Amino acid sequence: MSERQPPATYTVVVNDAGQYSVWPVHRAVPGGWREVGVRGDRDSCLDHVEKVWAGPRPA
């Protein structure tokens, strides 16, 4: 039997161009991006991005 992994925690990040993304907290935030102070599971982070980002969306 495999061990159950705890749910992944993500952070919402933004770059200087105002683009948002979600990033796993166990990895270093890439250069040019900064955390906005919102953490949680992937879906809750994506919900936050959806509320605050009026920029272009992927097709």
BANULUM-528654 format. One record per residue: residue number from 1; z, x, y of N, C-alpha, C in turn; chain; residue in one letter. Coordinates in steps of 0.02 Angstrom, whole numbers, plus 50000, padded with zeros to 5 digits. Layout:
// residues N
{NUM {Z X Y} {Z X Y} {Z X Y} "A" "A"}
...
//
This chain:
// residues 59
{1 {50000 50042 49941} {50000 50000 50000} {50000 50044 50062} "A" "M"}
{2 {49963 50022 50112} {49962 50060 50174} {50017 50034 50221} "A" "S"}
{3 {50043 50079 50262} {50093 50059 50311} {50059 50020 50366} "A" "E"}
{4 {50093 49970 50390} {50066 49930 50444} {50075 49968 50510} "A" "R"}
{5 {50021 49973 50548} {50023 50007 50613} {50051 49960 50665} "A" "Q"}
{6 {50093 49986 50711} {50116 49943 50765} {50057 49925 50810} "A" "P"}
{7 {50061 49869 50845} {50006 49850 50889} {49994 49904 50941} "A" "P"}
{8 {49931 49916 50955} {49913 49966 51005} {49931 49941 51075} "A" "A"}
{9 {49954 49987 51116} {49969 49971 51186} {49916 50004 51229} "A" "T"}
{10 {49892 49967 51278} {49840 49990 51323} {49866 49988 51395} "A" "Y"}
{11 {49832 50024 51438} {49845 50023 51509} {49780 50007 51545} "A" "T"}
{12 {49785 49972 51601} {49726 49957 51642} {49717 50016 51689} "A" "V"}
{13 {49656 50041 51693} {49639 50098 51736} {49583 50078 51783} "A" "V"}
{14 {49579 50113 51839} {49526 50100 51889} {49503 50167 51915} "A" "V"}
{15 {49439 50171 51934} {49413 50233 51964} {49401 50223 52038} "A" "N"}
{16 {49379 50275 52073} {49369 50271 52145} {49314 50223 52165} "A" "D"}
{17 {49269 50206 52118} {49215 50158 52132} {49239 50086 52123} "A" "A"}
{18 {49303 50078 52102} {49330 50011 52093} {49313 49980 52026} "A" "G"}
{19 {49291 50021 51978} {49275 49996 51911} {49339 49998 51870} "A" "Q"}
{20 {49350 49946 51830} {49409 49940 51789} {49392 49951 51715} "A" "Y"}
{21 {49443 49972 51678} {49436 49980 51607} {49506 49976 51576} "A" "S"}
{22 {49508 49973 51510} {49572 49978 51475} {49571 50042 51434} "A" "V"}
{23 {49630 50073 51428} {49634 50138 51396} {49697 50140 51353} "A" "W"}
{24 {49693 50167 51292} {49752 50172 51250} {49805 50218 51282} "A" "P"}
{25 {49868 50196 51283} {49919 50235 51317} {49935 50301 51282} "A" "V"}
{26 {49918 50307 51218} {49932 50369 51183} {49881 50425 51199} "A" "H"}
{27 {49830 50408 51239} {49781 50458 51259} {49787 50470 51334} "A" "R"}
{28 {49773 50531 51355} {49775 50548 51426} {49720 50509 51464} "A" "A"}
{29 {49738 50485 51523} {49689 50450 51564} {49636 50500 51587} "A" "V"}
{30 {49572 50484 51580} {49519 50531 51598} {49519 50547 51673} "A" "P"}
{31 {49493 50605 51690} {49488 50625 51759} {49448 50574 51799} "A" "G"}
{32 {49470 50561 51860} {49435 50513 51902} {49460 50442 51894} "A" "G"}
{33 {49505 50430 51846} {49533 50364 51834} {49608 50368 51846} "A" "W"}
{34 {49638 50311 51866} {49710 50308 51875} {49736 50241 51849} "A" "R"}
{35 {49797 50242 51826} {49828 50180 51801} {49845 50134 51860} "A" "E"}
{36 {49842 50069 51848} {49859 50020 51900} {49928 49989 51889} "A" "V"}
{37 {49961 50006 51834} {50028 49980 51822} {50032 49920 51776} "A" "G"}
{38 {49977 49905 51742} {49977 49849 51695} {49968 49877 51625} "A" "V"}
{39 {50015 49861 51581} {50012 49883 51511} {50024 49824 51465} "A" "R"}
{40 {49998 49829 51405} {50009 49777 51355} {49958 49783 51299} "A" "G"}
{41 {49950 49729 51262} {49899 49732 51209} {49830 49728 51242} "A" "D"}
{42 {49780 49742 51203} {49711 49746 51230} {49690 49682 51265} "A" "R"}
{43 {49704 49625 51233} {49682 49562 51261} {49716 49547 51329} "A" "D"}
{44 {49781 49561 51334} {49814 49547 51398} {49789 49594 51453} "A" "S"}
{45 {49772 49656 51435} {49744 49702 51485} {49674 49678 51506} "A" "C"}
{46 {49634 49656 51459} {49567 49631 51475} {49572 49568 51518} "A" "L"}
{47 {49622 49526 51505} {49632 49466 51547} {49647 49486 51619} "A" "D"}
{48 {49688 49538 51628} {49703 49562 51695} {49640 49587 51730} "A" "H"}
{49 {49600 49626 51694} {49537 49652 51723} {49493 49594 51744} "A" "V"}
{50 {49488 49544 51702} {49446 49486 51717} {49468 49451 51782} "A" "E"}
{51 {49533 49451 51794} {49560 49418 51855} {49549 49458 51918} "A" "K"}
{52 {49551 49525 51913} {49550 49565 51973} {49483 49598 51989} "A" "V"}
{53 {49440 49605 51940} {49378 49641 51951} {49320 49593 51964} "A" "W"}
{54 {49294 49596 52024} {49237 49554 52041} {49171 49591 52033} "A" "A"}
{55 {49174 49652 52006} {49115 49694 52000} {49068 49671 51945} "A" "G"}
{56 {49016 49710 51934} {48966 49692 51883} {48997 49690 51814} "A" "P"}
{57 {48973 49645 51773} {48996 49639 51704} {48941 49662 51657} "A" "R"}
{58 {48962 49690 51599} {48911 49708 51550} {48873 49646 51527} "A" "P"}
{59 {48810 49656 51508} {48769 49600 51485} {48792 49574 51418} "A" "A"}
//
